[in-house]
Every structure is written in structure tokens, then in C-alpha cells.
Amino acid sequence: MIENRQSIIALTMSALSFTVCFAVWTMNGVLVTFLSDNRILTLDPAQIGWLIGIPVLTGAITRLPVGMLTDRYGGKYVFAGVMLLAAIPAYLMSYANTYTEFILGSLGFGLAGASFAVGIAYTSVWFKKDHQGTALGIFGAGNVGASLTSLGAPSLLQHLTNNGANLDGWRTLPQIYAFALVGMAVLFLIFTKNRKAERNPNIGMLGSLKPLKSGRVWRFGLYYFLVFGGFVALSQWLIPYYVSVYAMSLVTAGFLATLFSMPSGLIRAIGGWMSDRFGARAVMYWILAITLLASLLLIVPPVNVQTPGQSVMATEKGVVTAVTESEIVVTGKSYPLKPKTAAEIAQDGSGLVILPQLTFWQEPTVQVGDQIKRKQLLAQGITYVYFPATVWVFTFLVFLLGVTTGIGKAAVYKHIAEYFPNDMGVVGGLVGVIGALGGFFLPILWGYLVGQTGLWTTTWLFFAALTMVSLVWMHLVVRGISKHQATIQARHVEAVAAAERVLVGASASAER
């Protein structure tokens, strides 16, 4: 994959810068939960959702113009400028006291999220098409910055506040993030060289928006709304989720949330390689299918239900001569039963039950010597459904979502690199906008759903529905492409056959 030494420097610095920006961008997931949990701010679930989503909104709406600037002027100065501008409101967040002030500060430092559009465009120009999927996947691994925040920020807040003895110590956290942005911007300016995509100089800013008329761009945007928007939203939403649903401390919740965000960030590089190796379309099929399955399982609440199942009826009249756990004999005719011992499930909480368990058995309702009529009930069926939905089951399924969203993010941008190689800033910027809007809207929507229903599992119900829409749309498009290709191939075969007939006729005429 190595193009030259400078390409590796550009990729390395872009990935490190994106990691820092992403850590800052997702700061509110930990900070807002800390403020609310310690009653520094009185917030309901909807307000928590707004504060988590507001920085994502800024990052979303600025990605397109920032991507266009990168296409036109190159990534070196645009990337550094984004980091320096975001550092100012990040620092000012340390002086916030009211909900409104936190909203304003969050709107400002959310600019760090626009770094993705810069990095995608800047990284892609350093690598050939065959290696772009892998390179963009490595760059996108900077999503691990969310893990650094969810894992490190809770412990850092404990230290800064002296384990709660000095709650006002939280104000140092946004200052640390601001200094990290400034330091990374300086390093980026020192070590990188500027480079931009080859473009027609006669195309103006409005002309560069032409690719956005393609329906394909908006379909890619939907995919990214799911895999990236869902990743950004869950990276922060899982922290209050664990605190509220499983009554965990902020530090423990941050650690478990990292089990989602870290694999999603790190595996993105593998997702890029898979997209290069197997094709982005095949990868997306698998990713959407697994995401749908995991989301549906997360909807299921703890279940411990016993209901009537398949029973056993007498087919002939007679007298019961034997009754055991495995059979009933009526005048020489045997009726096999499924014994309970073959269907028992551990109910003591030991072991890890990943999938809902459904089994059944049959219990005799007659005794030896009973006179039996035709169609009389001999044994009652019992169906038992068991699913503990413990925190470990929940965390495993969330980890699985982290893996699928990480691979999916890389697959989406491999699609873009294939179809729009000279418009990565514009198209990648718009797709990034749509994806980031997912990170904005989803926490707010989930907050309102929880407030209205009292059910935290509505998170997964909406996630499953969104995945289903993406999967169906993709399948319909692929079917249409397949039919179109089949039609072209059939026409080609017909044209070849017609040409052969003409040649045969001409040859026959010449022989005569």
C-alpha cells in the first residue's frame, strides 16, 4: 500500500488528528452524564439527548463546506484551521454554568467533527484507487477517539474533582481538550505537505456540487446515517444508558461503552481492507444483516415465560397401561413424549445466554388404569421461553454492533471512492453531513422516546427499523442493477448471433 514516504506521513498525521478531534467531539457524552449525575445541572433524558447531539449538529452542517474547501485548497491548512477554531469554544466551555451556555459551547466545539471531511479528502489524494479503501479505513480508525473519551474521561473527572470532593474541578476537562486540539494542529502544520485533488479549474464552487444530484449519493448517505450516525450516537448514549438501566457508576459505564466504541473505531481499517478485497457491496450486505439481527435481539426485554405448547391426544379409545416421562401406553399403543429433563434451561443466572432460549416438553395428564376416549388429552405440552438480557448479554450484542458499524463506515467510503474519485471532498462531505446528522438526531429522538414510553429499549427498536430500510433499499437497487446487466448481456449475445448469421450468409453466397 505504500505509495511514498510522504503519503504515510499524511495518513499518520490525519489519523492522529482525527482521533483527537473525535475525542473532543464526543466529550459531552461523559461530561453531561457527570454533570447530571452529580446534580450540577438538572437535566431530563431529552435535555441530555440535546446536549449530546448539539456538537454533532455543528460537525454535520460544516462538513460539506469544509470538504469543498479541502478539494479546492488542500487539506493541510484547512485541517489545522478546523482544530484551532474548535479549540476556542472547547476552552470557553469551562466557564459555562447554565443549560443555555452549555448549548452554545457545544455548538462551537462541535466544529471538530468537520475534521472527517477534511481528512477523507486529504488522505484519498495520497493513495491510488486500489489502496484507497485500506487507507481511508486506517484514517477512519480515528473514531477510536470516542473510546479514549468514554474510557479515560470518567477517571480523569474523578481525579480532577478529587473523587467528588471538589465538583467544580470538572472545568479543567474541556481546557485539556482545547490544549490537545492546539497541540495537534501545530504538529499537523509542521509535518504535513499540502496536496489537493486534480480538478477542472473552470468548475466553480456551484459546479462542484453537481455530483450531489445523483441518487446514489443520498443512498450512501442513508447507509452512513446508520453506521456512522449510530456509532456517534451510541458512543455517548450508552453511558447514560448503562447508568440509568443497570445502575452503574460513571467509570464502569464508560468502560463498558468503550467495548462498543473501541472495536468500531479500530476495525474500520479492517473494513477498508475487506472492501478492497471482497467489494464494498458484498460487505454492506453482511453488515446490514448482522446489524439488524443484533438490534432485534437488543429489543427483547428479560423473558421468563411458560405457556401451553404442543399436546398429545389419543387417536383411539382404550385403557392406560403405562405412564412414564417418555411415553404413555394405551391398550398396546405407545404415545412418545418429550420429557422435561431434555429441555431444562439454567435459570440461576450462571453462564452466558446470548440468544433467547425456546424449548418445550410434555407432561402426562392421565394415570394407569384410566379409561381413554378417542381425541382425549393424554399429555399437556409446555413451551418455555428464557432470555435473561443481563448486562453481559447486552454488552456482547452492543460489541457486535460496534464491529458492524466500524466495518460499514469503511465500506460506505469505499463506495464513494469508486464512484466519485475526483469529488471525495464534496460527496464525502455530504455523506459525512448526513451521517453526522444521525449522530445529532438519534440521541434526541431516543431521549424523547424514553421520556414518552419509559422504555430504554425503544433505542433498539428504532435502530432495527432504520437498518431494515437501508437493507431493503440496497437490495432493490442491486436487483435493478442485475436486471439491467442481464438485459445488456442478452442484447450483446443477440448482436453476436446476428453478426454470425450475416457472416455465414455472406460465406454461403461467396461459395455459390
Backbone torsions as a table, in degrees:
resi	resn	phi	psi	omega
1	MET	NA	-15.8	-174.5
2	ILE	-67.5	118.3	176.9
3	GLU	-87.6	-51.6	174.9
4	ASN	-165.8	174.1	-175.9
5	ARG	-61.2	-40.2	-177.0
6	GLN	-68.1	-31.3	177.8
7	SER	-65.1	-36.9	178.7
8	ILE	-69.1	-39.1	176.9
9	ILE	-63.3	-44.0	179.8
10	ALA	-61.3	-44.3	179.7
11	LEU	-65.0	-44.1	-178.5
12	THR	-63.0	-48.4	-178.5
13	MET	-67.3	-36.6	177.7
14	SER	-64.8	-43.3	-179.3
15	ALA	-65.9	-42.7	178.9
16	LEU	-64.8	-43.1	179.6
17	SER	-63.7	-41.8	179.0
18	PHE	-64.8	-35.3	177.7
19	THR	-61.8	-46.4	178.7
20	VAL	-63.7	-45.3	179.9
21	CYS	-61.1	-40.4	-178.2
22	PHE	-69.6	-35.6	176.5
23	ALA	-61.3	-42.4	178.4
24	VAL	-67.8	-42.9	-176.4
25	TRP	-59.0	-33.6	-177.1
26	THR	-101.8	17.9	-177.9
27	MET	-59.4	-36.8	-173.7
28	ASN	-65.4	-24.6	179.2
29	GLY	-56.3	-42.8	178.0
30	VAL	-83.9	-47.7	-173.9
31	LEU	-61.8	-46.0	-178.0
32	VAL	-66.9	-39.9	177.2
33	THR	-61.8	-41.0	178.1
34	PHE	-62.8	-47.0	-179.1
35	LEU	-62.3	-41.1	179.9
36	SER	-71.3	-43.8	-177.6
37	ASP	-63.9	-31.3	-179.0
38	ASN	-98.7	11.9	176.3
39	ARG	59.5	24.1	173.4
40	ILE	-71.8	-36.7	170.3
41	LEU	-126.1	135.8	176.5
42	THR	-92.4	110.3	-173.9
43	LEU	-129.5	140.0	171.5
44	ASP	-93.4	171.6	-178.1
45	PRO	-55.7	-35.8	-179.9
46	ALA	-66.5	-41.5	179.1
47	GLN	-67.0	-37.2	174.9
48	ILE	-60.6	-44.0	178.4
49	GLY	-60.4	-40.2	179.1
50	TRP	-64.5	-46.1	-178.4
51	LEU	-67.2	-31.9	175.5
52	ILE	-70.9	-36.6	-174.4
53	GLY	-84.2	-26.7	-174.7
54	ILE	-58.1	-47.0	178.2
55	PRO	-60.9	-34.3	179.8
56	VAL	-66.5	-34.9	178.3
57	LEU	-61.9	-46.7	179.3
58	THR	-60.6	-46.2	178.4
59	GLY	-60.6	-32.7	-178.6
60	ALA	-70.8	-51.6	-172.8
61	ILE	-73.7	-17.6	178.8
62	THR	-95.5	-6.7	-177.1
63	ARG	-66.4	-41.5	-178.0
64	LEU	-65.1	-52.7	178.3
65	PRO	-62.8	-35.6	178.1
66	VAL	-66.9	-39.5	176.9
67	GLY	-63.5	-40.0	177.9
68	MET	-64.9	-40.2	177.5
69	LEU	-63.2	-36.8	179.6
70	THR	-67.4	-42.3	176.9
71	ASP	-59.2	-36.7	-173.2
72	ARG	-86.6	-38.0	-172.8
73	TYR	-115.7	-5.1	-178.1
74	GLY	91.7	162.5	-169.8
75	GLY	-89.6	-19.8	-172.3
76	LYS	-58.2	-55.4	-174.6
77	TYR	-79.8	-29.7	177.7
78	VAL	-67.0	-44.6	-179.6
79	PHE	-62.1	-48.3	179.7
80	ALA	-62.6	-39.4	179.4
81	GLY	-63.5	-40.5	178.2
82	VAL	-59.9	-44.8	-178.2
83	MET	-66.3	-41.0	-179.2
84	LEU	-67.8	-40.9	179.2
85	LEU	-66.7	-39.5	-180.0
86	ALA	-68.5	-27.2	-177.7
87	ALA	-65.8	-29.9	-176.5
88	ILE	-65.0	-57.4	178.8
89	PRO	-67.0	-27.7	176.3
90	ALA	-61.2	-41.3	178.4
91	TYR	-68.3	-41.4	-178.1
92	LEU	-67.0	-20.8	176.8
93	MET	-58.3	-25.9	-178.1
94	SER	-67.6	-13.7	-179.9
95	TYR	-101.9	1.8	-177.0
96	ALA	-72.0	144.9	178.7
97	ASN	-131.8	-27.0	-176.5
98	THR	-112.5	165.5	178.3
99	TYR	-58.4	-41.9	179.7
100	THR	-63.6	-41.6	179.3
101	GLU	-65.5	-36.5	176.3
102	PHE	-67.3	-36.3	176.4
103	ILE	-61.4	-47.3	-178.3
104	LEU	-64.6	-44.1	178.3
105	GLY	-63.3	-38.9	179.6
106	SER	-66.7	-37.8	175.8
107	LEU	-59.7	-36.8	-177.4
108	GLY	-74.0	-54.1	-175.3
109	PHE	-73.9	-10.2	175.3
110	GLY	-62.4	-15.6	177.0
111	LEU	-57.4	-24.3	178.9
112	ALA	-57.8	-26.9	179.8
113	GLY	-68.1	-20.9	178.2
114	ALA	-70.6	-11.7	-179.8
115	SER	-59.3	-25.5	-179.3
116	PHE	-63.2	-44.7	-179.1
117	ALA	-63.1	-37.5	177.7
118	VAL	-65.8	-49.3	-174.9
119	GLY	-64.0	-39.3	179.2
120	ILE	-62.0	-47.9	-178.6
121	ALA	-68.1	-42.1	-177.7
122	TYR	-68.7	-41.0	-178.8
123	THR	-68.3	-42.7	-173.1
124	SER	-62.2	-30.6	-176.6
125	VAL	-74.2	-11.7	-179.3
126	TRP	-92.3	-5.1	-173.3
127	PHE	-131.5	148.4	176.9
128	LYS	-71.5	162.4	-174.0
129	LYS	-57.8	-39.9	-177.1
130	ASP	-66.3	-18.4	-177.2
131	HIS	-112.7	0.4	-175.1
132	GLN	-67.1	-36.7	179.9
133	GLY	-59.9	-45.5	179.7
134	THR	-66.8	-44.6	-178.7
135	ALA	-62.8	-45.6	179.9
136	LEU	-67.4	-31.3	175.8
137	GLY	-66.2	-41.2	177.6
138	ILE	-64.7	-43.8	176.8
139	PHE	-59.6	-46.0	-177.4
140	GLY	-65.7	-16.2	176.5
141	ALA	-62.6	-10.7	173.7
142	GLY	-61.1	-12.6	172.4
143	ASN	-55.5	-19.1	179.4
144	VAL	-62.1	-13.4	174.5
145	GLY	-56.4	-32.2	175.9
146	ALA	-62.5	-37.0	178.6
147	SER	-67.6	-38.9	178.7
148	LEU	-60.6	-37.7	178.4
149	THR	-71.2	-50.2	-176.3
150	SER	-66.6	-30.4	-179.5
151	LEU	-86.6	-42.9	-173.4
152	GLY	-92.6	-34.1	-174.9
153	ALA	-62.3	-40.6	178.0
154	PRO	-59.5	-44.4	178.8
155	SER	-67.0	-38.5	178.2
156	LEU	-63.5	-38.9	177.0
157	LEU	-65.3	-38.5	175.8
158	GLN	-59.7	-42.9	180.0
159	HIS	-67.7	-44.5	-177.1
160	LEU	-66.4	-31.7	-179.1
161	THR	-96.9	7.6	-178.9
162	ASN	53.6	50.7	-179.8
163	ASN	56.8	36.9	175.8
164	GLY	93.4	-6.0	-179.3
165	ALA	-72.3	-29.1	179.2
166	ASN	-129.2	79.1	-173.5
167	LEU	-60.7	-26.0	-179.3
168	ASP	-69.4	-7.3	178.2
169	GLY	-67.6	-11.7	178.6
170	TRP	-59.5	-24.6	-174.8
171	ARG	-65.0	-18.8	179.0
172	THR	-74.0	-25.2	-176.9
173	LEU	-60.4	-53.6	179.1
174	PRO	-63.1	-27.3	176.5
175	GLN	-67.4	-40.0	176.9
176	ILE	-61.7	-43.2	179.0
177	TYR	-63.2	-38.5	179.9
178	ALA	-64.6	-43.8	179.0
179	PHE	-65.5	-34.3	177.2
180	ALA	-63.6	-39.4	177.6
181	LEU	-64.3	-44.6	-179.5
182	VAL	-63.8	-45.6	-180.0
183	GLY	-61.2	-41.3	-179.6
184	MET	-69.1	-36.7	178.3
185	ALA	-62.6	-41.2	179.3
186	VAL	-63.9	-45.0	179.1
187	LEU	-62.5	-38.4	-179.7
188	PHE	-64.2	-42.1	179.7
189	LEU	-66.4	-33.4	-176.9
190	ILE	-73.6	-43.4	-167.5
191	PHE	-98.3	-16.5	-174.6
192	THR	-101.7	160.0	173.0
193	LYS	-113.8	151.3	-178.9
194	ASN	-81.3	144.5	177.3
195	ARG	-160.2	144.5	179.5
196	LYS	-138.3	162.9	-177.6
197	ALA	-68.7	149.5	176.6
198	GLU	-74.1	124.8	-176.2
199	ARG	-137.1	159.8	173.7
200	ASN	-72.2	118.3	-175.9
201	PRO	-65.8	-15.2	-179.1
202	ASN	-83.6	-9.1	-179.5
203	ILE	-85.5	121.4	179.7
204	GLY	-82.7	-173.7	-178.5
205	MET	-62.6	-40.9	179.5
206	LEU	-69.8	-36.8	178.7
207	GLY	-64.1	-30.3	180.0
208	SER	-69.5	-13.3	179.3
209	LEU	-85.9	-3.9	-175.7
210	LYS	-54.3	-41.8	-179.4
211	PRO	-58.8	-19.8	-176.9
212	LEU	-71.7	-8.3	176.5
213	LYS	-75.2	-16.1	-178.1
214	SER	-71.6	130.7	176.6
215	GLY	-63.3	-25.9	179.3
216	ARG	-60.8	-36.9	-179.7
217	VAL	-61.0	-42.8	-177.2
218	TRP	-73.1	-29.8	174.8
219	ARG	-67.6	-44.0	176.1
220	PHE	-60.4	-35.1	178.1
221	GLY	-62.8	-39.8	177.6
222	LEU	-63.2	-44.7	177.4
223	TYR	-56.5	-42.6	-175.9
224	TYR	-74.8	-28.9	173.1
225	PHE	-57.7	-38.5	-179.7
226	LEU	-75.9	-57.4	-169.5
227	VAL	-78.1	-36.5	178.6
228	PHE	-90.2	-47.7	177.6
229	GLY	-58.9	-42.1	177.0
230	GLY	-63.3	-38.4	178.5
231	PHE	-63.8	-49.7	-178.8
232	VAL	-61.4	-44.3	-178.4
233	ALA	-64.5	-48.2	-177.2
234	LEU	-69.7	-31.8	178.5
235	SER	-55.4	-33.8	-179.5
236	GLN	-99.6	-38.1	-175.7
237	TRP	-67.3	-30.6	-177.9
238	LEU	-64.8	-25.8	-179.3
239	ILE	-67.0	-55.3	174.1
240	PRO	-64.8	-26.5	178.2
241	TYR	-62.0	-51.3	179.4
242	TYR	-63.1	-40.8	-179.0
243	VAL	-64.0	-42.8	-175.1
244	SER	-81.8	-41.5	-174.3
245	VAL	-84.5	-40.2	-175.5
246	TYR	-109.7	8.5	174.9
247	ALA	52.6	46.0	-179.0
248	MET	-98.3	159.7	174.9
249	SER	-72.0	163.7	-179.3
250	LEU	-62.5	-39.4	-179.3
251	VAL	-64.9	-45.9	179.1
252	THR	-65.0	-41.4	178.7
253	ALA	-62.5	-40.5	178.1
254	GLY	-64.2	-39.0	178.6
255	PHE	-64.3	-46.4	-178.8
256	LEU	-68.6	-34.4	176.2
257	ALA	-65.0	-29.3	177.7
258	THR	-65.3	-28.6	177.8
259	LEU	-65.8	-16.5	171.5
260	PHE	-91.5	-51.4	-170.6
261	SER	-74.0	-35.0	-177.3
262	MET	-67.6	-50.9	177.8
263	PRO	-61.8	-33.3	179.6
264	SER	-64.4	-36.0	178.6
265	GLY	-76.4	-47.3	-175.0
266	LEU	-69.0	-38.2	-173.9
267	ILE	-76.9	-6.6	179.2
268	ARG	-60.8	-34.7	177.3
269	ALA	-63.8	-40.2	177.0
270	ILE	-65.9	-37.1	177.2
271	GLY	-61.5	-35.9	176.4
272	GLY	-65.4	-42.5	178.0
273	TRP	-64.3	-42.2	179.4
274	MET	-62.2	-38.5	179.7
275	SER	-67.6	-36.8	174.7
276	ASP	-66.3	-38.8	-172.5
277	ARG	-80.8	-44.9	-172.6
278	PHE	-110.5	-10.1	-177.8
279	GLY	98.2	136.5	-176.2
280	ALA	-64.1	-34.0	-177.3
281	ARG	-66.0	-45.9	179.5
282	ALA	-63.6	-39.9	179.2
283	VAL	-62.9	-43.1	-179.0
284	MET	-65.0	-35.2	177.1
285	TYR	-57.8	-50.7	-178.6
286	TRP	-64.8	-41.6	-177.0
287	ILE	-63.2	-46.0	-179.0
288	LEU	-65.7	-38.2	-179.7
289	ALA	-65.5	-44.7	-179.2
290	ILE	-69.4	-37.9	177.6
291	THR	-61.8	-41.1	178.8
292	LEU	-62.7	-45.4	-179.8
293	LEU	-62.0	-47.6	-178.9
294	ALA	-62.6	-40.2	-179.8
295	SER	-64.4	-41.5	179.3
296	LEU	-64.0	-38.5	178.8
297	LEU	-68.5	-32.9	179.2
298	LEU	-71.1	-21.7	177.7
299	ILE	-69.1	-31.2	-172.8
300	VAL	-66.8	121.3	176.6
301	PRO	-79.0	173.8	174.9
302	PRO	-55.6	128.6	-176.0
303	VAL	-127.2	133.6	174.5
304	ASN	-147.9	80.1	-168.4
305	VAL	-122.7	136.9	175.1
306	GLN	-122.2	119.8	-176.4
307	THR	-131.3	163.4	177.3
308	PRO	-60.8	142.2	179.2
309	GLY	-125.6	-157.2	-178.1
310	GLN	-68.4	122.4	-178.4
311	SER	-99.0	174.1	178.8
312	VAL	-117.9	125.6	-179.5
313	MET	-113.7	148.6	177.5
314	ALA	-74.2	134.3	178.1
315	THR	-93.3	-16.5	178.2
316	GLU	-141.7	156.6	176.6
317	LYS	-79.7	161.7	-178.7
318	GLY	165.1	-162.6	-178.5
319	VAL	-121.3	136.3	178.3
320	VAL	-72.1	120.4	-178.7
321	THR	-108.2	-16.7	179.1
322	ALA	-157.4	140.1	177.1
323	VAL	-136.6	118.2	175.4
324	THR	-131.8	179.4	178.9
325	GLU	-69.5	-21.5	-174.6
326	SER	-108.0	-11.8	178.8
327	GLU	-162.6	160.1	171.5
328	ILE	-126.9	132.2	179.9
329	VAL	-111.1	125.9	178.8
330	VAL	-123.1	106.6	179.3
331	THR	48.2	52.9	175.2
332	GLY	84.6	-10.3	180.0
333	LYS	-97.4	127.0	-177.0
334	SER	-94.7	135.3	175.2
335	TYR	-117.3	103.1	-178.4
336	PRO	-68.2	144.3	178.1
337	LEU	-120.8	154.4	172.1
338	LYS	-94.3	112.9	-174.6
339	PRO	-74.3	156.5	-179.7
340	LYS	-66.2	-32.2	-177.5
341	THR	-61.2	-24.0	-179.5
342	ALA	-86.1	-5.4	-174.5
343	ALA	-125.6	8.8	-177.1
344	GLU	-67.4	145.0	179.2
345	ILE	-124.8	142.0	176.6
346	ALA	-65.3	124.5	-178.3
347	GLN	-117.2	9.7	-175.9
348	ASP	-91.1	5.4	179.4
349	GLY	85.9	-3.3	179.3
350	SER	-80.2	152.5	-179.4
351	GLY	80.3	170.1	-178.3
352	LEU	-114.9	109.0	179.0
353	VAL	-96.0	109.7	-175.6
354	ILE	-86.1	-45.2	-177.3
355	LEU	-107.6	150.9	174.6
356	PRO	-56.9	136.7	-178.7
357	GLN	-101.9	126.8	179.8
358	LEU	-127.4	118.2	179.1
359	THR	-138.9	169.5	176.8
360	PHE	-150.2	159.8	174.5
361	TRP	-147.5	174.2	-177.6
362	GLN	-128.7	132.7	-178.6
363	GLU	-115.2	130.0	-178.7
364	PRO	-60.8	144.1	176.1
365	THR	-116.4	5.1	-179.8
366	VAL	-123.4	167.0	178.6
367	GLN	-126.1	164.4	178.2
368	VAL	-60.4	133.3	-180.0
369	GLY	97.9	-12.1	-179.6
370	ASP	-68.7	140.3	173.7
371	GLN	-82.9	126.5	-173.4
372	ILE	-112.5	134.6	174.2
373	LYS	-99.2	159.9	177.4
374	ARG	-61.8	137.1	-178.0
375	LYS	68.8	17.7	175.5
376	GLN	-80.9	146.9	179.9
377	LEU	-70.6	124.2	177.4
378	LEU	-102.2	-37.6	-179.6
379	ALA	-145.7	138.5	-179.6
380	GLN	-92.3	131.7	176.8
381	GLY	-84.5	141.6	179.3
382	ILE	-129.2	123.5	176.7
383	THR	-105.1	134.6	-176.6
384	TYR	-125.3	125.6	178.5
385	VAL	-115.0	127.9	-176.8
386	TYR	-135.4	125.9	175.8
387	PHE	-153.1	106.8	-173.9
388	PRO	-72.3	-26.8	-177.9
389	ALA	50.9	43.9	179.6
390	THR	-69.9	171.3	-179.9
391	VAL	-61.6	-29.7	-179.5
392	TRP	-74.8	-38.2	173.8
393	VAL	-62.7	-46.6	179.1
394	PHE	-57.8	-46.8	-177.3
395	THR	-66.1	-37.2	177.7
396	PHE	-62.3	-45.6	-179.1
397	LEU	-67.1	-36.8	176.4
398	VAL	-65.8	-39.6	175.6
399	PHE	-59.1	-41.8	178.5
400	LEU	-61.6	-40.3	176.2
401	LEU	-64.0	-35.9	177.0
402	GLY	-60.9	-40.5	179.1
403	VAL	-66.6	-47.2	-176.3
404	THR	-67.3	-40.4	179.3
405	THR	-67.9	-34.9	178.4
406	GLY	-63.7	-46.6	178.5
407	ILE	-67.5	-40.0	-179.2
408	GLY	-62.2	-37.1	179.5
409	LYS	-61.1	-42.3	179.4
410	ALA	-68.2	-38.9	-178.6
411	ALA	-64.2	-38.2	179.5
412	VAL	-62.1	-45.2	-177.4
413	TYR	-76.9	-19.4	169.7
414	LYS	-68.1	-39.6	173.6
415	HIS	-55.0	-48.4	-176.6
416	ILE	-63.9	-42.5	-179.9
417	ALA	-62.5	-32.2	-179.7
418	GLU	-75.1	-43.5	-173.8
419	TYR	-90.2	-27.1	-176.2
420	PHE	-134.2	61.3	-174.0
421	PRO	-63.9	-28.4	-178.2
422	ASN	-99.6	5.9	-178.7
423	ASP	-131.4	35.3	-177.4
424	MET	-62.3	-36.0	-179.5
425	GLY	-66.0	-46.5	-177.5
426	VAL	-72.5	-55.3	-177.8
427	VAL	-67.4	-46.4	177.4
428	GLY	-61.7	-34.2	178.2
429	GLY	-65.9	-44.7	-179.7
430	LEU	-66.2	-45.3	178.2
431	VAL	-61.0	-38.8	176.0
432	GLY	-63.8	-37.3	176.8
433	VAL	-60.4	-48.9	-178.3
434	ILE	-62.6	-42.7	178.6
435	GLY	-63.3	-43.6	179.8
436	ALA	-66.2	-32.8	175.6
437	LEU	-62.2	-31.2	173.6
438	GLY	-62.1	-41.7	177.1
439	GLY	-65.2	-24.5	177.2
440	PHE	-81.8	-51.1	-172.8
441	PHE	-74.0	-37.0	-172.9
442	LEU	-61.2	-48.2	178.3
443	PRO	-61.3	-37.4	179.4
444	ILE	-66.0	-45.6	178.6
445	LEU	-61.0	-46.0	179.6
446	TRP	-62.5	-37.3	178.5
447	GLY	-61.9	-43.2	178.5
448	TYR	-68.6	-39.2	178.8
449	LEU	-62.2	-43.1	177.9
450	VAL	-64.7	-41.7	179.8
451	GLY	-63.8	-35.2	-177.2
452	GLN	-83.9	-35.2	-174.6
453	THR	-105.5	-22.6	-174.6
454	GLY	75.2	8.3	-176.6
455	LEU	-111.8	113.5	177.2
456	TRP	-69.5	-21.5	-179.5
457	THR	-71.3	-8.1	173.9
458	THR	-62.1	-21.4	173.9
459	THR	-54.0	-48.5	-173.8
460	TRP	-79.4	-27.6	176.3
461	LEU	-62.7	-46.1	178.7
462	PHE	-67.4	-39.4	-179.5
463	PHE	-62.6	-40.8	178.9
464	ALA	-66.1	-40.8	179.6
465	ALA	-64.0	-41.8	178.8
466	LEU	-64.1	-39.6	178.0
467	THR	-64.9	-40.9	180.0
468	MET	-62.5	-43.2	178.1
469	VAL	-60.5	-44.0	-179.8
470	SER	-63.4	-43.4	-178.1
471	LEU	-66.0	-42.8	-179.9
472	VAL	-65.9	-43.8	179.6
473	TRP	-61.4	-45.3	179.8
474	MET	-61.4	-42.8	-178.5
475	HIS	-64.5	-41.3	178.9
476	LEU	-63.5	-41.3	179.1
477	VAL	-65.3	-44.0	-180.0
478	VAL	-62.8	-40.2	176.9
479	ARG	-62.0	-41.2	178.6
480	GLY	-63.8	-41.2	177.9
481	ILE	-63.9	-42.0	-179.7
482	SER	-62.8	-42.3	178.7
483	LYS	-64.8	-40.5	180.0
484	HIS	-63.9	-43.7	179.0
485	GLN	-65.5	-37.3	178.3
486	ALA	-64.9	-38.7	178.3
487	THR	-64.4	-43.8	179.1
488	ILE	-62.6	-41.7	-179.8
489	GLN	-65.4	-40.9	179.2
490	ALA	-63.5	-41.0	178.2
491	ARG	-64.7	-38.0	178.8
492	HIS	-63.8	-43.8	179.1
493	VAL	-62.5	-42.8	179.3
494	GLU	-63.5	-39.6	-180.0
495	ALA	-65.8	-41.6	178.3
496	VAL	-63.5	-43.6	179.6
497	ALA	-62.5	-41.2	179.0
498	ALA	-64.6	-40.6	178.7
499	ALA	-64.1	-39.4	178.6
500	GLU	-64.4	-38.6	179.0
501	ARG	-65.0	-40.0	178.6
502	VAL	-63.3	-43.2	-179.9
503	LEU	-64.4	-42.2	178.0
504	VAL	-62.7	-41.5	179.0
505	GLY	-65.0	-40.8	179.4
506	ALA	-65.8	-39.4	179.1
507	SER	-65.6	-39.9	179.4
508	ALA	-65.4	-39.0	179.8
509	SER	-65.8	-38.9	179.1
510	ALA	-65.1	-37.3	-179.7
511	GLU	-67.8	-34.6	177.9
512	ARG	-72.0	NA	NA
